[in-house]
Amino acid sequence: MKNRDWYTSLVSGLLFPLQERLKDHSTVSVRKALELSQWWNRERLENLQLLKLRHLLAEAEAHVPYYRRIFAEIGFKAAEVSSLADLARLPLLDKPAIRADTEALKSQKARSLRSFNTGGSSGEPLTFYIGRERVSHDVAAKWRATRWWDVDIGDPEMVVWGSPIELGAQDRLRMLRDRLLRTRLFPAFEMSEQKLDRFLGELRAAPPRMFFGYPSALSHIARHAQARGQRMDDLGINVAFVTSERLYDEQRQQISKTFGCPVANGYGGRDAGFIAHECPEGGMHITAEDIIVEIVDRQGVPLPCGEAGEIIVTHLSTAEFPFIRYRTGDIGILDDRICRCGRGLPLLREIQGRSTDFVVAQDGTVMHGLALIYILRELPQISHFKIIQESLNLIHIWVVSGAKLDREITAKIEEEFKARLGQSVEVLIEETTEIPAEKSGKFRYVISKIAGA
């Protein structure tokens, strides 16, 4: 690690490891192991995955009522698993199944489970449980990826986040911990112009070495700085970590240009775990030591590298509450190349977004929401927008513009949308002064309410 000051060394080498030990987490030893295994070749990594998969399935068969029943119903025996391909014999696990059988998914050996929940794209809460082993592995994987960018725990960090789970837990102990770790929090759903001006002042007064937040929030801050004519590329920020939403090229460019730093994309979630992270060479590396990623078609059949389908995750460190062939609802593509960085960790070529980021034309054609996003982004009169596909026959567009849109502009929007979705689609355009983010603080440009979109 370069450019580490004495305080960062104190935090990463002593204070944070002490915290993890007090929590009975194995984070430090796991991270050290991950920093060795990341350089292994694919065959060695796959052998490790198979070893851990056999253990996970044996634990599930013996101690998890849900999987004991599933295995018996399909005649599956963990002891007979001889390759990673055998995983495809098991059914997919989805959110409705977890909601219906939450208690049956708990291992009878579990002793340290904590309840977590996530709203998901539909806003319907999903409650699940996580044990100490999984927490240790997820934190270690994130820590490893952070260090790829020459920053470490203890370096000054600005977190732009919006989850009520984090923001609601800012008690005195957590505030003290954040102060010791040099982490500051800026709420992503409270970004009025006045608060953004104050935030830019705080950045200038005490620049962080790294950002962490939603791409929509960081790009919004960057655009505000640009509009105010405030230079932010001389603060010495090393990297902007973004996660939890699709990262669009325009957002990457805006953040990087404004803050004078690279943008590192991360992919994962509370439910699925720390799935993948971008390295400085641009490779989106899967955390293969803990995560098996499959890409499947609409029938759940695995697809080869290069083909787009739903991202299915098996988390190998979840024996206490197994996530086996879990449906993320995201669409992606695997890559079979080796990254220029030399790491053997497999790659995600693309993460195209959630299945609800796709829209359906009247003739049944499924297309990514980008097909509609680009129509609005081409119009300089529009500063913000949100597209909601209510049905096959109705598309609702919220727009924010500097001046009222004239008939020529709205007619152009309607024409372009109908050309993609169908001539009889009703295009409802509503102008507003502000488009609020989701309750979590995330922002989604496109939402389709059509099942299976």
Disulfide bonds with the S-S distance in Angstrom:
none
